[in-house]
C-alpha cells in the first residue's frame, strides 16, 4: 500500500470497517466510502472529511486505487463488481486489518463474548500507561473518540472476530481468548467442532515468541489448549488454579471490587465502574496484557477505575426514578450475564426487552435463548431482526416466547415492532423499574426514545 493512497470502503458504516477507515485517514490516506444508510458513524466520518455516498453505485468507486469490503457485502454489489472489472486491489476487511496488525506488535482479542469490552479496557490501559497504541474496536469507547485511535507506537490492539474465519489472517504477538461458545454456526456448516478447530488454528498463528492469554475456566478453551499448544500460556478465571484470579469479590450496583491474585500473591485491589461478574473477567485479561507491556499495577488500577465502558455495553441512557439501559447482548450467555448485572443494580423490577438477531442464530440457539431470561421480572420479545437473512420455517419470535414460558417464566410478551414496544413501555413503566434493551439490531432506538420521553416528562417522542 506504499504507492496507493486512495482507499474506498464499501459499507463503511460498520464498526470494523469504520475503525479501519478512521485509522487510514489519520495515516494520511484519502478515504471514501458508501453505505445504505446514514448513521452516526457515517456522519462522524463525514465530519472528518471522508466523502461518503448513501447507496451503492459503480461510479462511487471514483479514482480509488484500493477497495475494501466486508462479509456483509454480496459478490454482485455494483461497486465490488466494478472494482474487480477495473483490476483494482480489493481487500476483505480482515485482510486490511491484517496488514495493520501483523506489521506491528499485534494484540488480537477473540472470543464469543466480551471482545469489545476487553479490547476497550486493554486499549485504555495501554493508552493511560503511556504506550500510545493503535486500537481498532468493534464498538464505540466512551473514554476515546469513537471506535479507533492511531497511536505512535508499534502496538496494535484489535478485535479478532471468528464469525467468518477471517481472524485466521492475523499473526499476533499476543492472542487473548475470552471464551468459546456456539455462535455464527451458519459459517461452520452448523458444526461446533469446526468452530473449535478454527480457534485452535487462531492460536497456532501466534508468532514464534508469542503468548496466549486465555480464560481457562472455559472447558472449550482447555480442550484446544490440550491439543498440543506449545507457546507461552497465561491463564485467568475465577478458579484459583489459574495464573491470575480474583478473590473477595464485591458486586455493587454500578461496578465491582476485588483483590487480584497472581498465583498466591495479592497484587492489590481493583475497582471497576462497570457492573457484573463478566466485566471482572474482562478486566483480568486486560490487566494481564497491561502487565506484559510493563505497565505498573497502580497505573492499571487507576485506568480500570476510570474506564466507563464501551457504548451499548450496559450503557446507561437515562438515570432517574427509572433506569434505562441499552446493551448489545445478542447471545444467550450475554443476555444472562447482562440481566444478572441488572438484577444486582437494586431496582424493584427488571424489564428485559430483547430483539433476536438472525434466523440462523435463533434456530441454532433456541433452547439456550429460552433459558437466558431468569433474572428479568418481565420479558418483551421483538420480531427477529433478519440482518439480511431469509426466514427459516418454524423460527420466530412467537416460538421463542412459547419456549420461555415453557421454561417457567411467568411474564413474557411478544410485541412485534420497536414502535409498538415503545408505546407499550410508556404505559407500563413505573418508578423503581430498570428497563434494558438488548440485541444487535435497532432495538436501541427504544431506549433513546424512552429516555427522551422521561426527560421531557411525558412529551411524545418519535423513534429515531
Residue pairs with C-beta under 8 A, 6 or more apart in sequence:
1 66
1 99
4 65
4 66
4 89
5 28
5 29
5 30
5 65
6 29
6 30
6 32
6 62
6 63
6 64
6 65
6 66
7 21
7 24
7 29
7 30
7 31
7 32
7 64
7 65
7 66
7 67
7 68
8 31
8 32
8 33
8 34
8 60
8 61
8 62
8 64
8 66
8 67
8 68
8 79
8 83
9 17
9 18
9 20
9 21
9 31
9 32
9 33
9 34
9 67
9 68
9 69
10 33
10 34
10 56
10 67
10 68
10 69
10 70
10 73
10 77
10 79
10 80
11 17
11 33
11 34
11 35
11 36
11 69
11 70
11 72
11 73
12 18
12 21
12 33
12 34
12 35
12 42
12 45
12 50
12 52
13 33
13 35
13 36
13 37
13 39
13 41
13 42
14 41
14 70
14 72
14 93
15 41
15 137
15 138
15 139
15 140
15 147
16 70
16 93
16 97
16 136
16 138
16 159
16 161
17 33
17 68
17 70
17 93
18 41
18 42
18 44
18 45
18 146
18 147
18 148
19 136
19 137
19 138
19 146
19 147
19 148
20 68
20 93
20 96
20 97
20 100
20 136
20 148
21 31
21 33
21 45
21 50
21 68
22 45
22 48
22 146
22 147
22 148
22 150
23 100
23 134
23 136
23 148
23 150
24 31
25 31
25 45
25 48
25 49
25 50
26 150
27 150
31 45
31 50
32 50
32 51
32 52
32 53
32 60
32 62
32 64
33 42
33 45
33 50
33 51
33 52
33 53
34 52
34 53
34 54
34 55
34 56
34 57
34 60
34 79
35 42
35 52
35 53
35 54
36 54
36 55
36 56
37 54
38 54
41 146
41 147
42 52
42 54
44 146
45 52
46 52
53 60
56 77
56 78
56 79
57 78
57 79
58 78
58 79
58 81
58 82
60 79
61 67
61 79
61 82
61 83
61 86
61 88
64 83
64 88
65 88
65 89
66 88
66 89
66 90
66 91
67 79
67 80
67 83
67 88
67 89
67 90
67 91
68 90
68 91
68 92
68 93
68 96
69 77
69 79
69 80
69 90
69 91
69 92
69 93
70 92
70 93
71 92
71 93
71 163
71 164
71 166
72 388
73 80
74 80
75 81
80 90
83 90
84 90
91 99
92 166
93 166
94 161
94 164
94 166
94 167
94 169
94 170
95 169
97 136
97 158
97 169
97 170
98 169
98 170
98 171
100 134
100 136
100 156
100 158
101 108
101 156
101 158
101 170
101 171
101 172
102 170
102 171
102 172
103 156
104 134
104 154
104 155
104 156
105 153
105 154
105 155
105 156
105 173
106 156
106 158
106 170
106 171
106 172
106 173
106 174
107 122
107 133
107 155
107 156
107 157
107 158
107 172
107 173
107 174
107 176
107 289
108 158
108 159
108 160
108 167
108 170
108 172
108 174
108 175
108 176
108 202
109 115
109 118
109 119
109 122
109 157
109 158
109 159
109 160
109 176
109 178
109 285
110 159
110 160
110 161
110 162
110 167
110 175
110 176
110 177
110 178
110 199
110 202
111 118
111 176
111 177
111 178
111 179
111 180
111 215
112 162
112 178
112 179
112 180
112 181
112 182
112 183
112 331
112 333
113 178
113 179
113 181
113 278
113 331
113 333
113 334
113 337
114 178
114 179
114 278
114 281
114 282
114 285
115 138
115 159
115 160
115 161
115 178
116 137
116 138
116 139
116 159
116 310
116 313
116 328
117 274
117 279
117 282
117 309
117 310
117 313
118 176
118 178
118 282
118 285
118 286
119 135
119 137
119 138
119 157
119 158
119 159
120 137
120 139
120 141
120 143
120 144
120 307
120 309
120 310
121 282
121 283
121 285
121 286
121 304
121 307
122 157
122 176
122 285
122 286
122 289
122 290
123 133
123 135
123 137
123 141
123 144
123 149
123 157
124 141
124 143
124 144
124 303
124 306
124 307
125 286
125 287
125 289
125 290
125 295
125 299
125 300
125 303
125 304
126 132
126 133
126 135
126 155
126 157
126 289
126 290
126 293
126 295
127 133
127 135
127 144
127 149
127 151
128 299
128 302
128 303
128 306
129 290
129 293
129 295
129 296
129 299
129 300
129 303
130 295
131 151
131 153
131 155
131 293
131 295
132 151
132 152
132 153
132 155
133 149
133 151
133 153
133 155
133 156
133 157
134 148
134 149
134 150
134 151
134 153
134 155
134 156
134 157
135 144
135 148
135 149
135 151
135 156
135 157
135 158
136 147
136 148
136 156
136 157
136 158
136 159
137 144
137 147
137 148
137 158
137 159
137 310
138 147
138 159
138 161
139 147
139 310
139 311
139 312
139 313
139 328
140 146
140 147
140 310
140 311
140 312
141 147
141 310
141 311
142 308
142 309
142 310
142 311
143 306
143 307
143 308
155 293
158 170
160 167
160 170
160 172
160 175
160 202
161 167
162 184
162 195
162 198
162 199
162 202
163 183
163 184
163 187
164 184
164 187
165 187
165 198
167 198
167 202
168 198
168 201
168 202
168 205
170 202
170 205
171 205
171 206
171 207
172 205
172 206
172 207
172 210
173 206
173 207
173 209
173 210
173 211
174 206
174 210
174 211
174 212
174 213
174 289
174 292
175 202
175 203
175 205
175 206
175 210
175 211
175 212
175 213
176 212
176 213
176 214
176 285
176 288
176 289
177 199
177 202
177 203
177 212
177 213
177 214
177 215
177 221
178 215
178 281
178 282
178 285
179 215
179 218
179 220
179 221
179 333
180 195
180 196
180 199
180 218
180 220
180 221
180 224
181 220
181 331
181 333
182 192
182 195
182 364
182 365
182 368
183 195
183 331
183 361
183 365
184 195
184 361
185 191
185 192
185 195
185 360
185 364
186 358
186 360
186 361
186 364
188 194
188 195
188 198
190 364
196 220
196 223
196 224
199 220
199 221
199 224
200 224
200 227
203 212
203 224
203 225
203 229
203 231
204 229
206 212
206 231
208 231
209 232
210 231
210 232
211 231
211 232
211 233
211 234
211 292
212 225
212 229
212 231
212 232
212 233
212 234
213 234
213 235
213 236
213 285
213 288
213 289
213 292
214 221
214 225
214 233
214 234
214 235
214 236
215 221
215 235
215 236
215 237
215 281
215 284
215 285
216 222
216 225
216 235
216 236
216 237
216 239
216 241
216 242
217 237
217 238
217 239
217 242
218 237
225 233
234 243
234 244
234 288
234 292
235 242
235 243
235 244
236 242
236 243
236 244
236 245
236 281
236 284
236 285
236 288
237 245
237 281
237 284
238 245
238 246
238 277
238 281
239 245
240 247
240 261
243 262
243 263
244 260
244 261
244 262
244 284
244 287
244 288
245 260
245 261
245 284
246 258
246 259
246 260
246 261
246 270
246 280
246 284
247 258
247 259
247 261
247 266
248 257
248 258
248 259
249 256
249 257
249 258
249 277
249 280
250 256
250 257
250 258
251 275
251 276
251 277
251 344
252 275
252 344
253 275
253 344
253 345
253 346
254 273
254 274
254 275
254 345
255 271
255 272
255 273
255 274
255 275
256 271
256 272
256 275
256 276
256 277
256 279
256 280
257 269
257 270
257 271
257 272
258 269
258 270
258 280
259 266
259 267
259 268
259 269
259 270
260 266
260 267
260 268
260 269
260 270
260 284
260 287
261 267
267 297
268 297
268 298
268 301
269 301
270 283
270 287
270 300
270 301
270 304
270 305
271 301
271 304
271 305
272 279
272 280
272 283
272 304
272 305
272 307
273 305
273 306
273 307
273 308
273 309
274 307
274 308
274 309
274 313
274 314
275 314
275 341
275 344
275 345
276 314
276 337
276 338
276 340
276 341
276 344
277 337
277 340
277 341
278 337
278 341
279 341
283 304
286 304
287 300
287 304
290 299
290 300
290 303
291 297
291 300
309 315
312 326
312 327
312 328
312 444
313 327
313 328
314 325
314 327
314 338
314 341
314 342
315 325
315 326
315 327
316 323
316 324
316 325
317 324
317 325
317 326
317 447
317 448
317 450
317 451
318 324
318 447
318 450
318 451
318 454
318 455
320 454
321 431
321 432
322 429
322 430
322 431
322 432
322 433
322 434
322 435
322 454
323 345
323 347
323 433
323 434
323 435
324 435
324 436
324 447
324 450
324 451
324 454
325 342
325 434
325 435
325 436
325 437
325 447
326 436
326 437
326 438
326 443
326 444
326 447
326 448
327 334
327 338
327 436
327 437
327 438
328 334
328 438
328 439
328 440
329 335
329 337
329 338
329 354
329 438
329 439
330 356
330 357
330 361
330 438
330 439
330 440
331 361
331 365
332 365
332 368
332 369
332 371
332 372
333 368
333 372
334 438
335 352
335 354
335 369
335 372
335 373
335 438
336 371
336 372
336 373
336 374
336 375
338 436
338 438
339 350
339 352
339 372
339 373
339 374
339 375
339 376
339 436
340 375
342 350
342 352
342 375
342 376
342 434
342 436
343 350
343 375
345 434
347 432
347 433
347 434
348 432
348 433
349 377
349 378
349 432
349 433
349 434
350 375
350 376
350 377
350 378
350 433
350 434
350 436
351 376
351 377
351 378
351 379
351 380
351 425
351 428
351 429
351 433
351 434
351 435
351 436
352 373
352 375
352 376
352 378
352 379
352 380
352 436
352 438
353 379
353 380
353 382
353 421
353 425
353 435
353 436
353 437
353 438
353 443
353 446
354 373
354 379
354 380
354 381
354 382
354 437
354 438
354 439
354 443
355 381
355 382
355 383
355 384
355 385
355 418
355 437
355 438
355 439
355 441
355 442
355 443
356 362
356 369
356 381
356 382
356 384
356 385
356 397
356 400
356 439
357 384
357 385
357 387
357 439
357 440
357 441
358 384
358 385
358 386
358 387
358 389
359 384
359 386
359 389
359 390
359 391
359 392
359 395
360 389
360 392
362 369
362 384
362 395
362 400
363 392
363 395
366 395
366 399
366 400
366 403
367 403
369 400
369 403
369 404
370 400
370 403
370 404
370 406
370 407
371 407
373 379
373 404
373 409
373 412
374 409
376 409
377 411
378 411
378 412
378 413
379 404
379 409
379 411
379 412
379 413
380 412
380 413
380 414
380 415
380 421
380 424
380 425
381 397
381 400
381 401
381 404
381 412
381 413
381 414
381 415
382 397
382 415
382 416
382 417
382 418
382 421
382 439
382 443
383 396
383 397
383 416
383 417
384 391
384 395
384 396
384 397
385 439
385 440
385 441
385 442
385 443
387 440
387 441
397 414
397 416
398 414
401 412
401 413
401 414
404 412
405 412
413 424
415 421
415 424
418 442
418 443
418 445
418 446
418 463
419 463
421 443
421 446
422 445
422 446
422 449
422 450
422 463
425 435
425 446
425 450
426 450
426 453
429 435
429 450
435 447
435 450
437 443
437 444
437 446
437 447
445 463
445 464
446 463
448 463
448 464
449 461
449 462
449 463
449 464
452 459
452 461
453 459
453 460
453 461
